[in-house]
Amino acid sequence: MMNLSNSLHWMFWGSLVIGTFLNGMNILAYRLSDLYLSKTLVYSALLMASNMCILEILMFYDHTRMIKLNLLLIFVVLSLFILSNPIRKMTFGHFLARIRKDKS
């Protein structure tokens, strides 16, 4: 049986790869040159992966009544870092400005 940290390791990297490369835009790519990769996509995949790991830790707590605070803290800090990163704000800010421009 895998321990929690090993399970989180596989979940984080698997979610990161799936979120980055198997998104809706890349699934529909016809050629290799049509694949899409951006900072926003990577930040979104990182946030998804860290949130999935937080959920895994909480489900582990619900099942065993044992909390791994050090692992929970690592992923909460990672999520907060992604949400507060200035590059992410610039990237998403540019994206939101383009949406507002297209609506008007």
Phi, psi and omega in degrees: 000134180285146174276173186295317183294323176294319178297318179294323178301310180294321181294317182296308183291323176295316178294322179296314180293315180296315180294329182276314189257338180252039176279172184301323182289323182280333177296326182272003181293136181270320179240163177298328180288346179274356181296143186247132177214130180213168177298318180300318180296318179293317177298319178297318179293320177298316179295318178298316182295317180292324177292324176296322179291322175298317177298319178298319179295318179293324176292323176298319177297317180297326182280319187250349186059032178229121183257138176257088186296324181296318178291319179299317180297320179302313185282329175294317178296319177299316179297316179295323177296317180296319181289334183256002183292127181297327178295320178296320179296320179293319182293309180291327178297318177296320179296315180293324178296322178293322178295315180297322180294320181292330181287331183269000000 
